Amino acid sequence: PTTDTVRFGFLLERLVKINKSVLFTGTTGVGKSVVAKVQLNDMIAQDFVPVSVNFSAQTSSKRTQAIIESNLEKKRKNILGAPKDKRIVIFVDDLNMPKLDTYGSQP
């Protein structure tokens, strides 16, 4: 691991534990997704349920909702929540994906 990956992993872990949102920004290929996924997988052993949502130009709101809800438990008739004694952490990858262009050339 590099100094930056250790640094970002530490910050992510600490901020999530105190219920703060985290947004990593940077150019393509610097390892933002890798740091987040490694850290979230390490948190599984703790009291967290990580949910990973990968956005693309074709991702719909219904698909996003289905991914998140599939990791929740039904608490009451219309109320969903984290499993008992756990907290949900949602990781959204590629948050700023462009919409499809006229020619459909984006992935």
Backbone torsions as a table, in degrees:
resi	resn	phi	psi	omega
1	PRO	NA	146.7	178.0
2	THR	-89.2	169.1	177.7
3	THR	-58.6	-41.2	-178.8
4	ASP	-67.2	-41.2	-179.5
5	THR	-65.9	-38.3	176.5
6	VAL	-65.4	-43.6	-179.0
7	ARG	-61.2	-50.0	-177.7
8	PHE	-67.6	-37.8	176.8
9	GLY	-61.6	-42.9	178.3
10	PHE	-61.5	-47.9	180.0
11	LEU	-61.6	-43.9	179.4
12	LEU	-59.1	-49.4	-178.7
13	GLU	-59.8	-47.8	-178.1
14	ARG	-64.6	-43.4	-178.5
15	LEU	-68.3	-40.2	178.5
16	VAL	-63.4	-39.6	-179.0
17	LYS	-64.5	-24.8	177.8
18	ILE	-105.4	23.7	173.9
19	ASN	62.4	38.0	177.0
20	LYS	-107.5	143.5	176.3
21	SER	-77.2	149.4	-178.6
22	VAL	-129.5	136.3	175.9
23	LEU	-132.6	113.9	174.9
24	PHE	-91.6	129.5	176.0
25	THR	-122.6	158.0	178.3
26	GLY	160.2	174.5	-178.9
27	THR	-72.9	167.4	180.0
28	THR	-63.4	136.8	172.4
29	GLY	87.7	9.4	-179.1
30	VAL	-89.8	-6.7	173.1
31	GLY	99.9	19.6	-179.8
32	LYS	-60.1	-48.0	-178.6
33	SER	-65.6	-40.2	-179.4
34	VAL	-63.3	-46.4	179.0
35	VAL	-58.9	-47.5	-178.0
36	ALA	-64.0	-45.8	-178.0
37	LYS	-66.3	-41.1	178.2
38	VAL	-62.3	-46.4	-178.4
39	GLN	-64.4	-43.0	179.9
40	LEU	-66.8	-37.3	176.2
41	ASN	-65.1	-34.4	175.8
42	ASP	-67.7	-26.7	-177.6
43	MET	-80.3	-10.9	179.5
44	ILE	-58.9	-39.3	-179.1
45	ALA	-66.5	-20.4	177.6
46	GLN	-87.4	-149.8	-175.6
47	ASP	-98.8	40.4	-176.5
48	PHE	-126.0	148.8	171.5
49	VAL	-118.4	104.3	-179.8
50	PRO	-78.7	139.1	176.6
51	VAL	-122.8	126.4	-178.3
52	SER	-110.0	124.6	178.6
53	VAL	-119.4	117.0	178.8
54	ASN	-100.6	114.2	-179.8
55	PHE	-85.8	146.2	170.2
56	SER	-141.7	177.8	-179.8
57	ALA	-63.0	-22.2	-178.6
58	GLN	-95.2	-1.1	-177.3
59	THR	-68.1	127.5	179.8
60	SER	-101.2	163.0	177.7
61	SER	-65.8	-35.3	178.4
62	LYS	-65.0	-40.5	178.7
63	ARG	-65.2	-42.3	178.0
64	THR	-61.0	-45.4	178.5
65	GLN	-61.8	-42.0	-179.6
66	ALA	-63.6	-40.5	179.4
67	ILE	-62.9	-45.9	-178.4
68	ILE	-67.8	-46.4	-177.9
69	GLU	-65.7	-26.2	-179.6
70	SER	-67.3	-16.6	179.3
71	ASN	-101.7	5.9	-179.5
72	LEU	-107.5	159.3	176.0
73	GLU	-106.9	150.5	176.0
74	LYS	-78.6	119.9	-179.4
75	LYS	-91.9	-47.4	174.7
76	ARG	-140.1	-170.8	-173.5
77	LYS	-47.8	-55.5	-176.4
78	ASN	-117.1	20.8	-176.4
79	ILE	-120.4	124.7	176.8
80	LEU	-110.6	152.9	178.4
81	GLY	-161.7	178.0	178.8
82	ALA	-67.1	154.8	174.3
83	PRO	-57.5	158.0	-177.5
84	LYS	-52.6	132.7	177.9
85	ASP	63.1	23.6	178.4
86	LYS	-127.8	163.1	174.3
87	ARG	-126.8	143.4	178.9
88	ILE	-89.7	133.9	172.9
89	VAL	-121.9	120.4	-176.8
90	ILE	-102.6	122.1	177.0
91	PHE	-104.0	119.3	178.8
92	VAL	-107.1	117.8	-179.8
93	ASP	-99.9	140.7	180.0
94	ASP	59.0	56.2	-177.8
95	LEU	-60.0	-33.2	-172.3
96	ASN	-104.6	44.4	179.0
97	MET	-72.0	138.6	-179.3
98	PRO	-74.1	156.2	173.4
99	LYS	-74.0	162.0	179.1
100	LEU	-60.4	137.7	175.9
101	ASP	-83.0	176.9	-177.0
102	THR	-57.3	-33.5	-174.6
103	TYR	-95.2	-3.2	179.0
104	GLY	67.3	31.0	-174.6
105	SER	-85.8	-12.5	177.5
106	GLN	-78.5	149.5	179.2
107	PRO	-68.1	NA	NA
